Amino acid sequence: TYITAYCNAQVQHACYEANNFCCRYGYNIPMPVLAKCIADIKQVYTQIASIQLLAMVYLMIEMDDEQDP
């Protein structure tokens, strides 16, 4: 249904933002930067009346290769 499609679109958009950052700066995007980027984009949805708001929760997990678990 449309909720599943909306969630898939949001994941694809987050991947696009991460790849765009990697191509632009040459290293992987830090998770706090990606989270802020997505939050800033979604903040626009609350300010425009013609965009349908859909509830969705992001669960972002970052793995740091430089530190021990």
N, C-alpha and C positions, 0 to 999 in steps of 0.2 A: 504494500500500500504506500501511500505518499509519505508516511513517517519514516519508513525504511529507506526510501529513495532520498529523503531529505538528509538523513543521517549519513548515508553513503556520499552524498554531495559535499557535506561538511568535512568528512574525512579526506576526500579528494582535494578539497580546497586547502586544507591544512598541509597536505603533501605538496601541493603546488607552492605554497608559501615557503615551506622548508627547502624545496629544490631551488626555488628562485634565490633564496638567501645564500645557499651553498654555491650556486653559479656566480653570484655577484661578489661574494667575499672570500670564497675559496675554502671555507670550513663549515662544518655542520652547525646548524642553528642551535643555540642553547635553549633548553626547554622554557625557561622564564620569558625569553624573548618571543618564542612562538606563541606561548599562552597570551602574552600581552597583545601581540599582533592579531590573533583571532578575537580576543575580547574587544579590541578597538573596532574591528570590522563589525562585530555583532552589536556593538553599542549603537551603530547607525540604524539598525533595525528597530530599536526602541524609539527613535526620533522621527521616523517616516511613517505616516499613517497608512499609506497604501501597501506596505509590506506586511505580509501575514507573519505573525510571531508564532513560532513553534518551540515548545519546550524541549530542550536537549541538554544533557550533561556530558561534558568532556572529562575523560579520565586519561590524563597524560602521564606516562611513566618514562623516566629518563634513566639510562644506564651509563654510569661514568666508568670508562675504561682505565682511567688514571688512578682511581682510588680503589682500595679493597672494599669488598661488600660488607 
